[in-house]
Amino acid sequence: MKIIELILNVLWLVFCGIWMAIAYAIAGIVCCILIITIPFGIASFRLAGYVLWPFGRTTVERPDAGAASCIGNVIWLVFAGWWLALAHIATSIPLFLSIIGIPFGWANLKMIPVSLMPLGREIVSTDERFGGR
């Protein structure tokens, strides 16, 4: 199964992963420049790594996330989340135009919720998430 994840990740990287990771990195840089939004920048860089190599990993809600994550997600949604979600949609449209790209288009659309509200989530291996299967 790991070889399939590797192939999917390489294809993902070539067709859309690099561009989406750059978008997240730009958001992270802007957040870090503004100093008060450094926690958002850190979350953005974490998501850039996830978007760069997503297959074999997933996101889960952190049980210790509290009200600060909720408030932070609202701020993130207003200033960065909506345009990152639009970038996922714009990237998925050309992928849907080919048979090979359809799974990658769906994967892109599945990343929209985490792009809208990334705080209070962590990235884990799918082996961890589903009990080591």
LINWONOR-V557199 format. One record per run of one state. SS is the DSSP state (H for helix, E for strand, - for the rest). FROM is the first residue (numbers start at 1). TO is the last residue. If there is no record, write none. Layout:
BEGIN
ss->SS from->FROM to->TO
ss->SS from->FROM to->TO
END
This chain:
BEGIN
ss->- from->1 to->1
ss->H from->2 to->33
ss->- from->34 to->37
ss->H from->38 to->52
ss->- from->53 to->56
ss->E from->57 to->61
ss->- from->62 to->66
ss->H from->67 to->95
ss->- from->96 to->101
ss->H from->102 to->110
ss->- from->111 to->111
ss->H from->112 to->116
ss->- from->117 to->120
ss->E from->121 to->125
ss->H from->126 to->129
ss->- from->130 to->133
END
